[in-house]
Amino acid sequence: MVLQGVPGLQRHRIETRRGSENMPYQIQFEPWAERVRVLGSGESHYEETGEAIRGLAADPRYLPGHGVIVDTRDLAYVPTLEDARRYAELFRGLKSSFEGGIAVVVEGTARYGVAQMIATLLENRGVTMAAFRDPTAAEAWLAESQIRRGAQDHET
């Protein structure tokens, strides 16, 4: 499906299924902005989310170095401490795929705190992630992060 008014933007739904239900993650590739937008909605859990992360990393349309904005405001899933640890281990093995940074948009104090905890765990494994309540702030942080990374690449 091509979004009206935005040439070249297509929505891609992850086709992996659990039973007869689609996974709750919709992927939008935005190559002009060197980023991918992930929209979460409905119910989910660690296994499903981990599968979506691995699927994105393996997708030929996703270019390592591009940033990722994950909007979880419509997702009815709050990771547990054990889930957070498992995400940290998952990203340890995928860190070269997510060099562009991950901006997670959340709603609510508990979700913000959990996202901050996961960001800290990921940072300890070499993956840059930050939590935001405002999607505009998340986009600005991701763009700035990519500019800084690009400047560092040119210096080396």
C-alpha positions in Angstrom: 0.0 0.0 0.0 1.5 3.4 -1.0 0.6 6.2 1.5 -1.1 9.1 -0.1 1.0 12.2 -0.5 4.3 10.5 0.3 5.9 9.0 -2.9 7.8 5.8 -2.3 6.6 5.1 1.2 5.1 1.7 1.5 3.7 0.0 4.5 5.0 -3.5 5.0 3.4 -5.8 7.6 5.5 -8.6 8.9 4.0 -11.7 7.5 4.9 -14.1 10.3 1.8 -15.6 11.9 1.0 -17.0 15.2 -1.9 -19.3 14.7 -4.2 -17.3 12.4 -3.3 -13.9 13.9 -0.8 -11.4 12.4 2.0 -10.2 14.6 1.2 -6.8 16.1 4.1 -5.0 14.4 3.8 -3.0 11.3 7.1 -1.9 9.5 7.4 1.2 7.4 10.6 1.6 5.5 11.6 5.3 5.1 14.8 5.2 3.1 14.9 8.9 2.4 15.2 9.5 6.2 17.6 6.5 6.6 15.2 5.0 9.1 12.5 2.4 9.7 9.3 3.0 11.7 7.9 0.2 13.7 4.3 0.6 14.9 3.1 -1.8 17.6 -0.5 -2.4 18.4 -2.5 -4.9 20.4 -1.3 -7.7 22.5 2.3 -9.1 22.3 4.9 -10.9 24.4 8.7 -11.5 24.3 8.8 -14.3 21.8 6.7 -12.4 19.3 8.7 -9.2 19.7 12.0 -11.0 19.5 10.8 -12.7 16.3 9.9 -9.2 14.9 13.4 -7.8 15.8 15.2 -10.7 14.2 12.9 -10.4 11.1 13.7 -6.8 10.7 17.4 -7.4 11.0 17.2 -10.1 8.3 14.9 -8.1 6.0 16.9 -7.1 2.8 15.0 -3.8 2.7 16.5 -2.8 6.1 19.9 -1.3 5.8 22.2 -1.6 8.8 23.1 1.9 10.0 19.5 3.1 9.5 17.8 4.2 12.6 14.7 2.6 14.0 11.7 4.4 15.6 9.5 2.0 17.6 6.1 3.5 18.5 4.6 1.3 21.3 1.9 3.6 22.5 -0.8 1.3 21.1 0.9 -1.9 22.3 -0.6 -3.7 25.3 2.7 -5.2 26.4 5.0 -4.2 29.2 8.3 -6.2 29.2 9.2 -7.9 32.5 12.7 -7.7 34.0 13.4 -11.1 32.5 12.2 -9.9 29.1 14.5 -6.9 29.4 17.5 -9.1 30.1 16.5 -11.3 27.1 16.3 -8.3 24.8 19.8 -7.2 25.9 21.1 -10.6 25.0 19.2 -10.7 21.7 20.6 -7.3 20.7 24.1 -8.3 21.7 24.1 -10.6 18.8 22.4 -8.1 16.5 24.2 -4.9 17.4 25.8 -4.5 13.9 22.3 -4.5 12.4 21.2 -1.7 14.7 24.1 0.8 14.6 21.8 3.6 13.6 20.1 3.7 17.0 16.7 2.9 18.3 14.2 5.5 19.5 11.2 4.0 21.4 8.1 6.0 21.9 6.0 5.0 25.0 3.0 6.2 26.9 2.8 6.1 30.7 5.3 6.2 33.5 5.7 2.5 33.9 6.4 1.9 30.2 8.8 4.8 30.2 10.7 3.4 33.1 10.9 -0.1 31.6 12.1 1.4 28.2 14.8 3.4 30.1 15.9 0.2 31.8 16.1 -1.7 28.5 18.0 1.3 27.0 20.6 1.0 29.8 21.0 -2.8 29.3 21.4 -2.3 25.5 23.9 0.4 26.0 26.0 -2.0 28.0 26.0 -4.3 25.0 26.9 -1.6 22.4 23.4 -0.7 21.1 22.2 2.9 21.4 18.5 3.2 22.5 16.5 6.0 24.1 12.9 6.2 25.4 10.6 9.1 24.6 7.0 10.1 25.3 6.9 12.4 22.3 7.3 11.0 18.8 8.7 14.3 17.5 11.5 14.3 20.1 12.2 10.6 19.2 12.6 11.6 15.5 14.8 14.5 16.4 17.1 12.4 18.6 17.4 9.7 16.0 18.3 12.2 13.3 20.9 13.9 15.5 22.3 10.5 16.5 22.7 9.6 12.9 24.4 12.9 12.1 26.9 12.4 15.0 27.5 8.8 13.8 28.1 10.0 10.3 30.6 12.7 11.4 32.4 10.0 13.4 32.6 7.8 10.4 34.1 10.5 8.3 36.8 11.2 11.0 38.0 7.6 11.0 
